[in-house]
Amino acid sequence: MKSITKKSVLAVALATCILAGSYAQGQMGRRGFGPGQNHQHQNFNKERMGKYIPDLADEQMEQLKELRIAHFKKMKDFRNQMGEIEAQMKTIMSANDIDVKKAEGVIDKQTELMNNKLKATIAYKAGVKDVLTEEQLLAIDLAKERRSKFAHRRKGQGNRGQFRQHQRQGSGGNW
């Protein structure tokens, strides 16, 4: 009887350790959240921008900061409006009798909002291009290219992505 309780206690302890380990491993891949992380996109300093944009003048930085803040305010408004539209659509679709005309009206609002959002994004990018010199724009394009190559290499290697990637490639043993 004693050996059965010892075995069950050992099994419970082992299961607890495995669960705690898997939870901790799952938390490792999450970036940008936690104490000390700045979630504000307005964190706009010369050291950070100077890393990607050569010879950035104070006047240029101030103009970019103003453009960026205005753009983020607009995007926040668009996200809020899109949330309202999605809630309206959910309400319409959850009714027993779906009002097709109402749904089409909401879809039209959503399409118009998406168009306005894209136009605002293009205007923001054009404003940034007006502020920077050709050399600075080339430096930004190069930095974007490098980041996209790095992101492409890392794709699928978050939390448990390494195992999945090896499994797809046929390596990693007989799992």
N, C-alpha and C positions, 0 to 999 in steps of 0.2 A: 504494500500500500504506500509506504514511504517513497519507494522508487517511482511510482506513478505520479505522485504530487511533485517530486523533484523534477521529473521529466516535463510535466505540464508547466511548472514555474519557469524552467529553462526555455521551453518553447515560447512562452509568452514574452520573456525577456528578449529572446532572439528576434521575435516578430516586431517588438517595440523598437529595437535597434535598427532593424531594416527599414521600418517606416520612417524613423527620424532621419536616417541617412538619405533616403530617397527624397524626403521633403527638403532637406538642406541642399541637396544637389539641384533640385528644381529651382531653388531660389537663386542659385549662383548665376544663371544666365540672364537675369533681369538687370538691365542697366538703366540708370537715370532715375531710379526711385530709391528713396531712403533719406536718412538724415544728411544734411549738408548738400543735397542735390538741388540745383537751382532749376526750377521748371519754367521760369519766365523766359520767353524768347527775347525780351527786351534787354537781356544781359549783353550789352553791346560795348565792348571795350577795345581800345586800340591794339593791345597786345594780342588779343585773339584774332582780330581782323587783320592785323599786320602780318600774321602768320600766313594768310592766304592772299592778301592784297599788298603788293609792294608799293612803297612811297605813298601811303595813305595820309593825306593832309587832314588836319583837324577840321577844316571846313567841310571836306568831303565826308568825314566820319559823322559830323553833326547832321548833314543832309541825309545820309543813309539811315541814321538813327530815326529821324523824323519820318522818312518814308516807311521804314520798317514798322514803327509803332502804329502809324495810320493804317498800314496794310493789315496788321494783326487785329486791330479793332474791327476792320471791315470783315475779316475772315471769321472772327468770333460772332459777329452779327449773322453772317451767312450760316454758320453752324447752328446757331440758335433757331433761326428760321427753318432750317432743314429739319431740325428735331421736331418742331411744331407740325410741319407738313407730314413727317413720318407718323406722328401720333394721330393726325387726322386720317391718314390712309389706314392705319391699323384699326381705328374706330369704324371706318366705313366697311372694311373687309371683315370685321368680326360680327357685323349685323347678320341677322337671319336672312333678310332680303337685301342684297347688295344694290345700292343705288349707283348704277353705272355712270350716269351723268355727273354725279358728285365726284366719283372716283376719277373721271376724265378731267374734271376741273382741277382737282388736286394734282393730278399728273402734269397738267399744263402749268400750274404754279411752280411745281418742282423743276420742270424744264427751264422755265424762265429764270428761276433762282440759280440754277446751275450755269446757265449762260452768263448771267451777271457776275457770278463768282469767277468764271474763266476770264471774262473781260477785265475784272479788277486785278486778277493775277498778272495778266499781260501788261496792264498799265503800270503795275508795280515794277515789273521786270524792265520795262522801257524807262521808267524813272531812274532805276539803278544804273542802267546803261548810259543815261544822260549825265550822271554824276561822275562816272569813272572814265579814265583814259583807256585807250586801246590796249596798252600794255597791262593795265590792271585787269581788264576784262579777259585777256588771254590767260593771265595767272589764275583767275577764278575758274575758267573753263578747264585748265590743266588740273587744278585741285579737285574739281568735280569728277573728272575722268579717273583720277587716282582713287578717289573714294569709292566710285562705282566698281572699279576693278577689285578693290579690297573687299567690298561688300559681297561681290560675286564669289570670291574665294571663300568667304566665311559662311555663305548661305548654306543652311542645313547643318551647321555645327553648333547651334545653341544647345540648350539643356541636354537632350539625349540625341542630338542630331548626328554626333560622331558615330554612334552605334548604327543608326539608320543608314548613314552614308556608306559605312563599311559593309553593312549587310547587303545594300544594293549592288556594291561593287564586287561582291563575292568573297571578300576577305573578312576576317574577324572570326574564323572558326565555324563550328557547326552549331549555331544557335538555333 
